């Protein structure tokens, strides 16, 4: 077993689950999160500061909400860069802006350290089972050297290119996720109001051209009242779509399909679902469509 030590910064829904996987694999993990008790809950050694994590870990992972938070954690007066040492590797598992990632990677290179962007996909359920997909950007040799870290948390981990390529891939993926979830939510509310059997509707969709991740993996549970809590919130989904739009603007690519998910997850936030899992977008659409819930009789239903 590799005897190198790990640090983990950000132990929320995803970070906490990944930390648990690493601990259960027998690795020594020092965890830091501003919310008390999260390190203990994940089975990690509790670090009192970012400095303590950096001192413990040969490799340090971060799972944070967005680039603004990443930049504060990394570039703050007592942040990651203030304590990084030559040869150390930092893996950023956040969903972040490519331009920010590339700028930070250059600063780590100046310090003789490695900064790897590693977008993740699969949600809380995959994190808990160690079945995430990772899309990585950065130095090829540095990525090969940390594959032992990735093994307990992922079943697929591909290097997509140089610094920023992982986070770019993540934004492209998340946009398609946002499209699928918001569009399927709308379709399912319409199916409910039309009086269709929702289980049969999903069966048809999943064997037809409308099939997508949401029809296969989300709505079979949602129609039973299980929203699969613990995943990406509507506020964070909106943030990811905005980052996607910014990315396309920088690339000179027209974004013609972003208005739908922006409106849908913006509605969810406006109606009070912003901090809840993005699957609740179906309830937001249901609210403005006659107070529809997929898992209960429609208003006026005599059944």
C-alpha positions, 0 to 999 in steps of 0.5 A, a space after each residue: 500500500 502507498 504510504 504517502 499521506 493525504 490532505 483534504 480541504 472541503 468536506 461537504 456532500 462530495 468531499 466528505 464522501 470521497 474522504 470516507 472512501 480514502 480513509 476506508 482504503 487505509 490511507 492517512 487523511 487529514 481533513 479541513 472544513 470550516 464546518 465543525 465535525 465534518 472531518 470526524 464524520 468522514 473518518 479523517 484526522 481533524 486539521 485545525 487549519 489549511 496550513 495543518 493539511 498542507 503540512 500533513 499531505 504529500 498530496 492534497 485534494 480540494 472539493 469546493 463550490 466554485 472558483 471564487 472560493 477556490 481562489 480564497 482558499 488557495 491565494 489567501 494569506 494563510 492559504 494553500 500557496 502560502 504553505 505549499 512545498 516543492 514537489 507537492 501535488 494539489 488536486 482540485 476536484 471543484 467545478 471551476 472556471 478554466 481561466 482561473 484554474 490555468 492561472 493558479 496552475 502557473 502559480 503552483 508551477 512557480 513554487 515547484 508544485 503541481 496543480 491538477 484540475 480534476 472535474 468529477 461526475 456521478 454525484 453523491 451516490 457514485 462518490 459514496 461507492 467510489 464510482 466517480 468519473 474524473 476528467 483531468 488536466 495538468 502535467 501528464 507525469 504528475 497525473 500518473 503519479 497520483 493515480 493511487 489516490 484516485 483509485 478508491 474514489 473513481 472507476 474512470 479517470 482520464 487526462 483530457 489535456 493540459 491545465 484547465 482541460 479537466 475543468 473545461 470538460 466538466 463544464 461541458 458535461 454539466 451543461 448537458 446534465 442541466 439540459 437533461 434534468 430541466 427538460 425532463 422535469 418539464 416533460 414529467 410535469 406535463 405527463 402528470 397533468 396529461 394523466 399519463 402513468 409516469 412509470 410507463 412514460 419513463 419506460 417508453 422514454 428509456 427505450 426511445 430517443 428521449 432517453 438521458 441520464 435524468 430519465 434513467 437515473 433520477 426520475 425513477 426515484 423522483 416519481 416515488 418521492 425520493 429526490 436523491 438528496 445530497 447532490 448538486 443544488 439548484 444554485 450550484 447548477 445555475 453557477 455551472 451553467 453561467 460558467 459554461 456560458 463564460 467558457 463558450 464566450 471565451 472560445 467564440 462559440 455561440 450558446 443558443 441553448 442555455 436559456 432553458 436551464 438558466 430559467 428552470 434553475 433560476 425559478 427553483 432558486 426564486 421559489 426557495 429550492 436554491 439550497 436543495 438538490 437540483 432534482 427539486 427543479 421538478 417541484 418548482 416547475 410543478 408549483 407554477 403549473 398548478 401545484 403538481 407533484 409527481 409522486 402524489 395525486 394531481 389537484 382535483 384528481 379523484 383517485 
